[in-house]
Every structure is written in structure tokens, then in C-alpha cells.
Amino acid sequence: MKGVIVLEKEISQAVIRRMPRYYRYLNELLEAGVERISSNELSARMHVTASQIRQDLNNFGGFGQQGYGYNVQYLYDEIGNILGLNTTHNVIVIGVGNLGQAIANYNFGKFGFQVVGLFDVKPSLEGKEIRGIPVRMLDELPEFAKQNKIDIAALTLPKENAETTAVMLSSLGVHAIWNFAHVDLDNVEGMVVENVHLSDSLMRLSYSIANYDHK
């Protein structure tokens, strides 16, 4: 299996944000039995200009052939390689309320993400199993981390506990945080952080509704 592509130039965050979308659409094409596709055809499906698609992919080498377009399987595999999906990432969830349980129940396995541990501070949740994974108490995490490789921690806990938990995770050698707490974690030493604010998405939707031309 190929390793992660090492790039000599910095890629913009806007391009990086579009790559998972390409990956998702290419997966749908594979499931539909499509073997090749042009940038114009992909543009029509994704509502991104063909020029933008070519520019985005050219950041990583292009992958297309003039007069042929893109081999769907090859492009899917290469984008998966770019996104680092050619290896399994072990994920733990800290905070096993409604959102934490929803994340634990979601099938991320097809993208290479495997939930390996669930943690909370509520004694009433201890031992409860979600997809065969028992909920452990948070004070068990240091020992768990010694015995298990943890790549990503999903935080679905109150914002007042998020920063101290992030610092603890950094000290345990966890590489990244998927942060759903209602606070931005931007300065955690040695950590890659993806802050996810569900309310922001709803507010953008509210803006669109408020400014939609109903005429």
C-alpha cells in the first residue's frame, strides 16, 4: 500500500477542505460502476467548476489524461492516499452523552477510523457498551493510552473541561483532537485540532433562510 504523499509546497485550507468531498463523490461513482469521468462531468455532479477541480488536483500531480479524463478508481485511491486514509486511525471518544454516543455508533470504519475507547466521568455510564466497546471512567485513560495506540480523541464534553483534557491528551501522546466542545482549542502544544461547531452550521443556514429571495 502506498504511503502518504509528501508535498513540497503548502496547500491552501480551501483546497484541503474540498478533498474529502471529492473522495465522497468518487466513492459514489465507484458504487455506481463508473470507471472514468471527465472534469466537466464531475463538475456537474459536484457543482464545482471544472477549472477549479483541475486546479485542485494539479496541486497533487493532476491524475488526469487529456482526452480521457480521470480513472475513478485510481483518483479515489490517490485522494485517499493524500488524506492519509491508507492506514487505520484509532479514535477515542471523551464524553459519552448523546453526541458522543452518536459518534461512537457511526460507521467510520470504511474511511479508516476505528473507535477503540469510550470515556466519561459519570459512574452511571461505566460499563455501558456501544457497538461492543465499554465506557470507561476518564481516570482510566492514562493506563489505556499506555496499552493502546491513540491517534485521535473526539471531545464531546463541557467547554470548561475541554482545555485541561486536551493538555492531558497531549501529555499521553495523542496526535489530534476532533473538538465538539463549545470552545476553540487552538494552542494545544503538539496537537492537531479540528474545531467543530454544529451551531455555526445552523447559523449559516439561518442566514441563508433569512436572505433567501422568496419571490
C-alpha positions in Angstrom: 0.0 0.0 0.0 1.3 3.4 -0.9 2.5 5.9 1.8 1.2 9.4 2.4 2.2 11.8 -0.4 4.8 14.3 0.8 4.3 17.7 -0.8 6.9 20.3 -1.3 4.5 23.3 -1.4 1.9 24.4 1.1 -1.7 23.6 0.1 -4.4 26.1 0.9 -7.0 25.1 3.5 -9.7 25.7 1.0 -8.3 23.0 -1.3 -7.9 20.6 1.6 -11.5 21.2 2.7 -12.7 20.1 -0.8 -10.7 16.9 -0.9 -13.0 14.8 1.3 -15.9 15.9 -0.9 -14.1 14.7 -4.0 -13.4 11.4 -2.2 -17.1 11.0 -1.2 -18.4 11.7 -4.7 -15.8 9.3 -6.3 -16.9 6.6 -3.8 -20.5 7.1 -5.1 -19.2 6.8 -8.7 -17.4 3.6 -7.9 -20.6 2.2 -6.3 -22.5 3.1 -9.5 -19.9 1.2 -11.6 -18.4 4.3 -13.3 -14.9 3.7 -14.4 -13.8 7.1 -15.8 -15.1 10.6 -15.6 -14.1 14.0 -17.1 -13.7 17.1 -15.1 -16.8 18.5 -16.7 -18.9 15.5 -15.7 -17.5 15.7 -12.2 -18.2 19.4 -12.2 -21.9 18.8 -13.0 -22.2 16.4 -10.1 -20.4 18.4 -7.5 -21.4 21.9 -8.6 -17.7 23.0 -8.6 -16.3 24.4 -11.8 -14.2 22.0 -14.0 -11.4 24.6 -13.8 -11.5 24.5 -10.0 -11.4 20.7 -10.0 -8.4 20.7 -12.3 -6.6 23.3 -10.3 -7.3 21.5 -7.0 -6.0 18.2 -8.3 -3.0 19.8 -10.0 -1.8 20.7 -6.5 -1.1 17.0 -6.0 0.0 16.0 -9.5 -3.1 16.2 -11.7 -4.0 12.5 -12.1 -6.0 13.1 -15.4 -5.2 12.4 -19.0 -6.2 14.8 -21.8 -8.9 13.2 -23.9 -9.6 10.5 -21.3 -10.4 12.3 -18.0 -9.9 10.6 -14.7 -9.8 6.9 -13.9 -12.3 6.9 -11.0 -10.7 4.0 -9.0 -7.2 5.5 -9.4 -8.3 9.0 -8.4 -10.3 7.7 -5.5 -7.2 5.7 -4.2 -4.9 8.7 -4.7 -7.1 11.1 -2.9 -7.5 8.6 -0.1 -3.7 8.5 0.0 -3.5 12.3 0.1 -6.0 12.3 3.0 -4.0 9.6 4.9 -6.8 7.1 4.7 -4.4 4.3 3.7 -3.9 3.5 7.3 -6.2 2.9 10.3 -6.6 5.7 12.8 -7.5 4.7 16.3 -10.1 7.1 17.8 -11.4 7.5 21.4 -14.5 9.5 22.4 -14.4 11.5 25.6 -17.9 12.4 26.7 -20.4 9.7 26.1 -23.6 11.8 26.1 -26.0 11.9 23.1 -23.4 13.3 20.7 -20.6 11.1 21.9 -22.8 8.0 21.5 -23.9 9.1 18.0 -20.2 9.4 17.0 -19.4 6.0 18.6 -22.3 4.5 16.6 -21.4 6.0 13.3 -19.6 3.7 10.8 -16.3 5.5 10.2 -14.5 2.2 9.5 -14.8 2.5 5.8 -12.8 5.7 6.0 -10.1 4.0 8.1 -11.2 5.4 11.5 -11.7 2.9 14.3 -13.3 3.8 17.6 -11.3 1.9 20.2 -12.3 3.5 23.5 -15.1 5.5 25.2 -14.5 7.6 28.3 -16.7 9.6 30.6 -16.8 10.8 34.3 -20.4 9.7 35.1 -20.3 6.5 37.2 -23.8 5.6 35.8 -22.2 5.2 32.3 -19.4 2.9 33.4 -19.5 -0.5 31.7 -22.2 0.5 29.2 -21.4 -0.9 25.8 -21.7 0.9 22.5 -21.0 -1.4 19.5 -19.2 -3.7 21.9 -17.0 -1.0 23.4 -17.4 -0.5 27.1 -17.5 3.0 28.6 -14.5 3.6 30.9 -14.0 6.3 33.5 -11.8 9.1 32.4 -9.2 8.3 35.1 -8.5 5.1 33.3 -7.3 6.9 30.2 -3.6 7.2 31.1 -3.3 3.4 31.6 -5.4 2.8 28.4 -3.1 5.0 26.4 -0.1 3.0 27.6 -1.6 -0.1 26.2 -3.3 1.2 23.1 -2.2 3.5 20.3 -4.5 6.5 20.1 -4.3 8.8 17.1 -7.4 11.0 17.6 -9.6 12.0 20.5 -13.1 13.2 19.9 -14.2 15.6 22.6 -17.9 15.9 23.3 -17.6 17.3 26.8 -18.4 20.6 28.5 -16.3 23.5 27.3 -14.9 24.2 30.8 -13.3 20.8 30.8 -12.0 20.8 27.2 -8.7 22.6 27.6 -7.4 20.6 30.6 -8.5 17.4 28.8 -6.6 18.5 25.7 -3.5 19.1 27.7 -3.8 15.7 29.3 -4.2 14.1 25.8 -1.1 15.9 24.6 0.9 14.5 27.5 -0.3 11.0 26.6 1.0 11.3 23.1 -2.4 11.6 21.3 -1.8 13.3 17.9 -5.1 15.0 17.2 -8.3 16.3 18.7 -11.7 16.3 17.0 -13.2 19.0 19.2 -17.0 19.3 19.6 -16.8 21.3 22.8 -18.2 24.8 22.6 -14.7 26.4 22.7 -11.9 26.7 20.2 -8.8 24.7 21.1 -6.1 26.4 19.0 -3.0 26.4 21.2 -2.5 22.9 22.4 1.2 22.1 22.2 2.0 19.2 19.9 -1.6 18.6 18.8 -3.6 19.0 15.6 -7.1 20.3 16.3 -10.2 20.3 14.2 -12.8 22.5 16.0 -16.4 21.6 15.0 -19.2 23.9 16.0 -22.5 22.5 15.0 -24.3 25.8 15.9 -22.2 27.6 13.3 -23.6 25.5 10.6 -27.1 26.1 11.8 -26.5 29.9 11.9 -25.1 29.8 8.4 -28.3 28.0 7.4 -30.4 30.6 9.3 -28.6 33.4 7.4 -29.4 31.7 4.1 -33.1 31.4 5.0 -33.3 35.0 6.2 -31.7 36.3 3.0 -33.3 33.9 0.5 -35.3 35.6 -2.2 -38.8 34.1 -1.9 -40.1 35.9 -4.9 
